[in-house]
Amino acid sequence: MNIKEQLLNGQSFIEMLKQFSIADNDFKIQDEEMILNASETVATETLKESICIEGLNKDGFINLFGTLHFNTLSKLAVFEMQGFEQIRHSSAA
């Protein structure tokens, strides 16, 4: 199971996406595969990693910056947001 699926198991993460009008299928985690591969090679059950989640809504892109807390044994993931940036769609005149 990937990190995105684990985050979607948490009600607070889904509520955060709603606040930014991001649908649950309109976001991706930058370097998710690299993070998962690193968690397999490190002999620890808890991974803490700074990440960027790229979301899309009707106004443009939103980058959510924060810390991922991921328990590799119980497959629980929590995203602690520290900030965001909005990149609005530009309209050509």
MARMAR-661734 format. One line per field, with one value per residue (C-alpha): x, z, y; residue in one letter; residue number from 0. Coordinates in steps of 0.2 Angstrom, whole numbers. Each point is the difference from the previous one (the first is absolute). Layout:
X c(X ...)
Z c(Z ...)
Y c(Y ...)
aa c(a ...)
i c(NUM ...)
***
This chain:
X c(0 7 1 -14 -12 6 -3 -18 -4 1 -15 10 10 -16 -6 16 -3 -18 7 10 -13 11 -9 8 6 7 16 17 15 16 13 -12 9 17 -8 -7 16 10 -13 4 19 0 -2 -13 -19 -3 5 0 3 -3 -11 -10 -17 -6 -18 -12 -16 -10 11 17 13 3 16 -2 16 3 6 -6 -1 -1 0 6 -6 -18 -1 -6 4 -3 4 5 -2 12 -5 -7 1 -13 4 -14 -5 5 -13 6 -8)
Z c(0 -4 11 -9 4 18 1 -7 15 12 1 5 -17 -10 9 -4 -18 0 8 -16 -12 -5 -5 7 -17 -5 11 0 12 -8 1 7 -7 7 17 -1 -5 13 13 -5 1 18 15 9 1 0 -14 1 -17 -6 -15 -13 -5 -17 -2 -13 2 -12 3 -3 9 19 8 18 9 16 9 -3 15 -7 11 -11 11 2 -16 8 -8 6 -9 11 -11 3 -15 -18 -16 -13 -18 -10 -18 -11 -13 -17 -6)
Y c(0 17 16 9 -14 0 18 -1 -12 15 11 15 -1 -1 15 9 -4 6 17 2 -7 -14 -16 -16 -6 18 -1 -8 -2 6 -14 -12 -15 6 2 -18 -7 9 -7 -18 2 9 -11 11 -2 19 11 19 10 17 -1 10 -5 7 3 7 9 11 15 -8 -10 0 -6 -6 -1 -9 -16 -17 -12 -18 -16 -14 -14 6 9 16 17 18 16 15 15 15 11 1 10 3 0 7 -4 14 5 6 15)
aa c(m n i k e q l l n g q s f i e m l k q f s i a d n d f k i q d e e m i l n a s e t v a t e t l k e s i c i e g l n k d g f i n l f g t l h f n t l s k l a v f e m q g f e q i r h s s a a)
i c(0 1 2 3 4 5 6 7 8 9 10 11 12 13 14 15 16 17 18 19 20 21 22 23 24 25 26 27 28 29 30 31 32 33 34 35 36 37 38 39 40 41 42 43 44 45 46 47 48 49 50 51 52 53 54 55 56 57 58 59 60 61 62 63 64 65 66 67 68 69 70 71 72 73 74 75 76 77 78 79 80 81 82 83 84 85 86 87 88 89 90 91 92)
***
